[in-house]
Amino acid sequence: MCDSSKSNIVVEIARTLYDKSIEHGLYHVERVYNWANRIIEMEGLEVDQSILKLAVYLHDVGRGVGEPHAYYSALIAGELLREAECSEGEVEEVVEAIESHSFSYSAVRRSVYSDLAKVLSDADKIDALGLIGFIRVFLYSERRGRSIGESIEHFHEKILKLHELMNYNYSKAIAKEYTERVKMLLELLIKELRGQ
């Protein structure tokens, strides 16, 4: 087992590495943590809470290093968890969850994951949907100089497909509902851009 005081320090280190943005900052991480706990509760899963918290709080820490962020986040997580005296099994479980949460990075990885990995993946993807997800796309776009047209393409290439990647029935139901919200918002946006 991870040393509890040291794993708490790891979470605090992770918290300081995020900015306060809605996009991929601390607020995103906290929303993902809340979604993960709802999925676990609704699906009746048994996931170690301390390991879940570590995986969620470390899942995006590598974004400041570069892409693929899941790869860099997993590297950072591995080092921090070994310092926290986590067992190698715990380190591997968290690293696998972090590597597999990413839409693009997990596409080139294996397809069988632990409940922890599947919960993190679903929770992270749910936060990319709905009104919050809609806003996040445009915040991300603005930071990276992406045009409105390119953002709209991004919805069609990635965001509107996320519901197909959900692992659990609860996640699928939420993702379906939130995808419909995104479609409605996109339709309104496109109409306004056309002057309608």
N, C-alpha and C positions, 0 to 999 in steps of 0.2 A: 504494500500500500504506500501511496505517496505520503510523505510527511505532511500532516495537515497544516501546520504553521507555514511551512515552506511553499505548499501549493497555494495558500492564501496570498503569499507574497508574489507568486507567479501571476495570479489574477490581477493583483494591484499593478504589477509591472506592465501587464498587457493593457490595463485601463489607461495608463499614462501614455502608451504608444499610439492611442487613437485620438483623432481630433474630435470635435463635437458636431461634425456634420451629420446630416440625415442620411447622406449617401452611403458611405462605408465607415463612418466613425462610430463612436461609443454608443450613440443612440441606436444605430443599426444593430450592433452587437447585443444590446439589451433587449431589443425587440426579438431578435433571433432566439435568445435565451428563453424569453417568455413563450414564444411559439413552440420551442422544443419541449418545454414542460407541459404545454397543452397537448401536444401530440402524444407524449408518453402517457399522460393521464387518460386521454380519450381512447388510446389503443391498448391500455392495460399493460404497458411494457415495463420490464425491469431493467433500468439503466442506472448505473451508479451516478448519484448526483454530483459528487466531487469531480469525477472524470468528465461528466457532461459539461460542467462549468468550465473546466480547463479547456476542453475542445472548443466550446463556443467562444470563449474570450480570446483564444489564440488563433481562431480560424482565418482572420484577415490581417494579422500583424505583419505579414510579409509584403503587403501592398506598397509600403514605402520603399521597399527594396527594388521591386520590379515585377515583371510577369515572366512565367506564370506565378501569380501570387500564392496559389495553393502550395506550390513547391517550396517557395521561400518561407511561407508561414509554417509549413511542416518542419523545415530545417530548424527554424527558431524554436518552435515548440519542443522538438526533440532535445535540444540543448538545455532549455529551461527546465523541462521535466526531469532530466537526469540530475540536474543540480538540486531539484526538489526531492531527490531520492525516491522517485517513482520506480516501480519495477519495470523491467524491460517489456513485459507484457502490456502494462498500462501505457508506456510510451508508444509502443507499436499501435495500440488501439486508437489513441488520440491522433497520432500521425496519419493513420489510415483514414480516419474520419475527416481530417483537414484536407488531405490530398483528394478525397473523393467528393467533397462538397461543391467543388467548382464545376460549372456547366461545361466549360471547354477543356479543362485539364483532366477531368474524370472520363471524358470521352475516349481517351487513349489508355486508360487504366483498365484493370479487371472489373467485372460487373457484380461480384458477390461481396457484400459488405456486412459489417456488424450492425446491430440495431442502433448503436451510437452513431455510426457513419450515416445510416439512412435517416435518422432523426435530424441530424445536423443539416444534411442535404435538403430535406423537405423544409425545415424551418427557414433556412437561408433563402430558398426559392420563393416561399410564401411572401417573404419580406420584399421581394422584387415585383410583387403583383399588387393589385388594388390601387387606391389613390396614392398611398405612400410610395409604392413601386413606380407609379407614373411620374411622380415628382422626382424621385431618385434618378430616373433616366435622364431628365433634363439637367439636373445638378451635375451629374457625371459628364454629360455632353458639354456643358459650359466650361467645366474645368479642363477639358481636353480639346476644346475648339471644334467640336462636332456641330454641324449645322442642324436645323430643325428637320430638314429632309433626311439627313443621316440618322437622326434619332428615331424618326418614324420607321425607317428601314430596320433599325435595331429591334424595334418592337416586333416586327414581322419575322426577323431572322432568329430571335432568341426569346424574348419575353412571352410572346403569345404561345410558345411551345413548351413552356416550363411545366404546365399542368400535366403534360404527358409523362413527365419524369418523376412524378411523386411515387413514393413507396407505400404509403399507408392510406387506408380509406378516408380517414379524417382529413389528411393532407389533400387528397384528391378532391374532396368536397369543397374545402376552403379554396383551393387553387382554381377550381372551376368557377366558383362564384366571383372570385377576385379577377379572374381573366375576363369575365363578362364586363366587369367594371372598367377594366383597361380598354376593352373594345369600344365601350360607350364613350369614354373620354377621348380616345383616338378619333372616333367619328366626329365628335364635336370640334376637336382641334382642326381636323382636315376641312370641315365646313367653314370654320372661321378663316382659315388660311386662304380659302377660295372666295372669301367675301360673301358667304351665304349666311 
